[in-house]
Amino acid sequence: MEDLQKRFLEALQLAASGKSTQAEKAFTAVFDSDPQGNLADDALCNIAILALNQNAIAQAESIFTRLLQDYPTATIAEYQGCSEHGRTGAKALLGLVNCSLARGNAALAAEQIAKLKDYSDSWVDTASGKKTYGELAAELLKTWEQANKEYQEQMK
């Protein structure tokens, strides 16, 4: 296994084990090693996901937007046990949907979901079967809208 791929997989393991700071440093090292390589977009996407998980919404938005601009044709890294397939832009748009909802902006989330129609070739293998990023984003928006409605009713 090539060294960069090995370091990328190690960064994924750090992220999965909740070691966010170490994972971010590891993904940054992967990106810095080869900013135009096959794993650059994946490393950046994972840095953005870590930022989103830490509620650093502006940082996550900036990275997801950069991914869409700088890596428009990039594909998601495939490795043993990987459940994500297709283009990295789909993951970036799903990330932007999450950011929009974290800011309470359902209208912007809906706009980003509409853009996911161009990514029908990108999906995630879930426990309930194959789902496109657009389907996942639409489910996320629906869940957010229901929770927001319930919250608004409780506040009356």
Secondary structure, 3 states (H helix, E strand, C coil): CCHHHHHHHHHHHHHHCCCHHHHHHHHHHHHHHCCCCCCHHHHHHHHHHHHHHCCCHHHHHHHHHHHHHHCCCCECCCCCCCCEECEHHHHHHHHHHHHHHHCCCHHHHHHHHHHHHHHCCCEEEECCEEEEHHHHHHHHHHHHHHHHHHHHHHCC
